Amino acid sequence: MTYRILILGGTTEARQLAGKLAPRRDLDVTLSLAGRTQDPVAQPVPVRTGGFGGAEGLAAYLRDHEIRLLVDATHPYAARISANAALASRQSGVPALRLHRPAWQPLPGDRWQMVDGAEEAVVALGGASRRVFLALGRQEIGPFEAAPAHFYLIRSVDPVEPPLAVPDAAYILGRGPFGEAEETGLLQHWRIDAIVCKNSGGTATYAKLAAARKLDIDVLMFRRPEAPAMPSAGSVGEALAMIDHRAGSAKRGE
Ligand SMILES: NC(=O)c1ccc[n+]([C@@H]2O[C@H](COP(=O)([O-])OP(=O)(O)OC[C@H]3O[C@@H](n4cnc5c(N)ncnc54)[C@H](OP(=O)(O)O)[C@@H]3O)[C@@H](O)[C@H]2O)c1
C-alpha cells in the first residue's frame, strides 16, 4: 500500500520537496495550494487548490483521502493554515511535520528594526516623507494608505488591483529569486531609503537585505508569527529524512 502524503505548499521549499518525492513509487504525494496566485508555477506532483474550510475541513480531507502524513511547508507567515494543520493533525490522528525556513539573522552593518506588522511599520516610518520599498504581499499593503506622505515602490507577483490610495507609488511585477546586483540597482534607481519586509528566510528574497546593508538602508521587518508545536525540519533534506523515517516505520508496521 502506498504511503499518502499531503503537502501544504505555496513555497519554493514545498515544490522542491514534492520534486524529490515525486519519483518515489512507495509514496503518493499531493500538493495543496491556497489558490492566491493567478498563474502558479508548475508543480511536480498532483495539485489540489483552495481552502479546506478551517481545521475541521482539513481533518476531514485527511481522513477521507487516507492521508498518512501531513507536511506543513507553507510560508512562515501563513499563520492560519499552520494553526489549522496542527489542529487537524490532532483531530484526525494523522501525524504532521513542518518544513519552515530558518529566520534570517542580522549581520554587522544591517539597520533592521523589528515591527509587529504593517500598522507598526507605518508608525516607525515617521512623519517626514520617505522613499519606501514595500516587499510585501498584495494583501498586506493596505495600512500604508494611512501614511500618504511617502513614496512607495511595490513589487508583487500579480498586479495590485485597485492600486494603493496614495499620491506617489510605483508598481513592478516580479517573482523571485532576485540577485544582489539586481536589487542594488532597483534600490538605487528608485532612491529607496527604507524597506518593509518579512523575515521569510531562504535565499530567494535575501538579496534585497544584502543590498540594503551595502547601501545603508533602513529595514522594517515584520516579526515572525509563532508556529504551533510540531516536529520541524529547517530544510528540504531534513524533511526528506523525517519522511523516510516515518514511511519506513509505517512499512515495518511500527
Ligand atoms: N503569508 C505570506 O507571506 C506568504 C508568502 C508566500 C507564499 N505564501 C503562501 O500563500 C498561501 C496563502 O498564505 P496566507 O498567508 O494567506 O495563508 P493563511 O492566512 O495562513 O491562510 C488563510 C486560509 O487560506 C487557506 N490556505 C492557506 N494555505 C493553503 C494551502 N497551502 N492549501 C489550501 N488552503 C490554504 C486556508 O483556508 P481554509 O481555512 O478554508 O482551509 C487558510 O485558513 C499559503 O499557501 C502560503 O504558503 C504566503
The ligand as a MOL file (V3000), in Angstrom:
LIG
                    3D

  0  0  0     0  0            999 V3000
M  V30 BEGIN CTAB
M  V30 COUNTS 48 52 0 0 0
M  V30 BEGIN ATOM
M  V30 1 N 1.8360 34.8620 4.0130 0
M  V30 2 C 2.8820 35.0170 3.2340 0
M  V30 3 O 3.7100 35.9110 3.4300 0
M  V30 4 C 3.1090 34.1040 2.0720 0
M  V30 5 C 4.2380 34.2930 1.2540 0
M  V30 6 C 4.4570 33.4030 0.1930 0
M  V30 7 C 3.5950 32.3690 -0.0300 0
M  V30 8 N 2.5170 32.1990 0.8010 0 CHG=1
M  V30 9 C 1.6290 31.0640 0.5400 0
M  V30 10 O 0.3750 31.5880 0.1840 0
M  V30 11 C -0.6840 30.8050 0.7170 0
M  V30 12 C -1.6480 31.6830 1.4880 0
M  V30 13 O -0.9460 32.3460 2.5310 0
M  V30 14 P -1.7210 33.1620 3.6530 0
M  V30 15 O -0.7200 33.8790 4.4940 0
M  V30 16 O -2.8380 33.9140 3.0260 0 CHG=-1
M  V30 17 O -2.3440 31.9420 4.4850 0
M  V30 18 P -3.1500 31.9180 5.8570 0
M  V30 19 O -3.5800 33.2960 6.2250 0
M  V30 20 O -2.3580 31.1630 6.8660 0
M  V30 21 O -4.3930 31.0360 5.4550 0
M  V30 22 C -5.6630 31.5660 5.1600 0
M  V30 23 C -6.5250 30.4650 4.6060 0
M  V30 24 O -6.1360 30.1260 3.2800 0
M  V30 25 C -6.2410 28.7310 3.0810 0
M  V30 26 N -4.8940 28.1960 2.7910 0
M  V30 27 C -3.6880 28.7340 3.0750 0
M  V30 28 N -2.6880 27.9860 2.5980 0
M  V30 29 C -3.2710 26.9240 1.9840 0
M  V30 30 C -2.7630 25.8020 1.2740 0
M  V30 31 N -1.4430 25.6080 1.0980 0
M  V30 32 N -3.6760 24.9160 0.7690 0
M  V30 33 C -5.0050 25.1020 0.9390 0
M  V30 34 N -5.5350 26.1490 1.5840 0
M  V30 35 C -4.6760 27.0600 2.1010 0
M  V30 36 C -6.8440 28.1530 4.3350 0
M  V30 37 O -8.2420 28.1880 4.1450 0
M  V30 38 P -9.2260 27.1670 4.9030 0
M  V30 39 O -9.2440 27.6040 6.3300 0
M  V30 40 O -10.5170 27.3150 4.1910 0
M  V30 41 O -8.6150 25.7930 4.7530 0
M  V30 42 C -6.4210 29.1660 5.3920 0
M  V30 43 O -7.2420 29.1920 6.5350 0
M  V30 44 C -0.0190 29.7200 1.5800 0
M  V30 45 O -0.0690 28.5240 0.8400 0
M  V30 46 C 1.3970 30.2090 1.7770 0
M  V30 47 O 2.3170 29.1380 1.8550 0
M  V30 48 C 2.2520 33.0440 1.8260 0
M  V30 END ATOM
M  V30 BEGIN BOND
M  V30 1 1 1 2
M  V30 2 2 2 3
M  V30 3 1 2 4
M  V30 4 1 4 5
M  V30 5 2 4 48
M  V30 6 2 5 6
M  V30 7 1 6 7
M  V30 8 2 7 8
M  V30 9 1 8 9
M  V30 10 1 8 48
M  V30 11 1 9 10
M  V30 12 1 9 46
M  V30 13 1 10 11
M  V30 14 1 11 12
M  V30 15 1 11 44
M  V30 16 1 12 13
M  V30 17 1 13 14
M  V30 18 2 14 15
M  V30 19 1 14 16
M  V30 20 1 14 17
M  V30 21 1 17 18
M  V30 22 2 18 19
M  V30 23 1 18 20
M  V30 24 1 18 21
M  V30 25 1 21 22
M  V30 26 1 22 23
M  V30 27 1 23 24
M  V30 28 1 23 42
M  V30 29 1 24 25
M  V30 30 1 25 26
M  V30 31 1 25 36
M  V30 32 1 26 27
M  V30 33 1 26 35
M  V30 34 2 27 28
M  V30 35 1 28 29
M  V30 36 1 29 30
M  V30 37 2 29 35
M  V30 38 1 30 31
M  V30 39 2 30 32
M  V30 40 1 32 33
M  V30 41 2 33 34
M  V30 42 1 34 35
M  V30 43 1 36 37
M  V30 44 1 36 42
M  V30 45 1 37 38
M  V30 46 2 38 39
M  V30 47 1 38 40
M  V30 48 1 38 41
M  V30 49 1 42 43
M  V30 50 1 44 45
M  V30 51 1 44 46
M  V30 52 1 46 47
M  V30 END BOND
M  V30 END CTAB
M  END
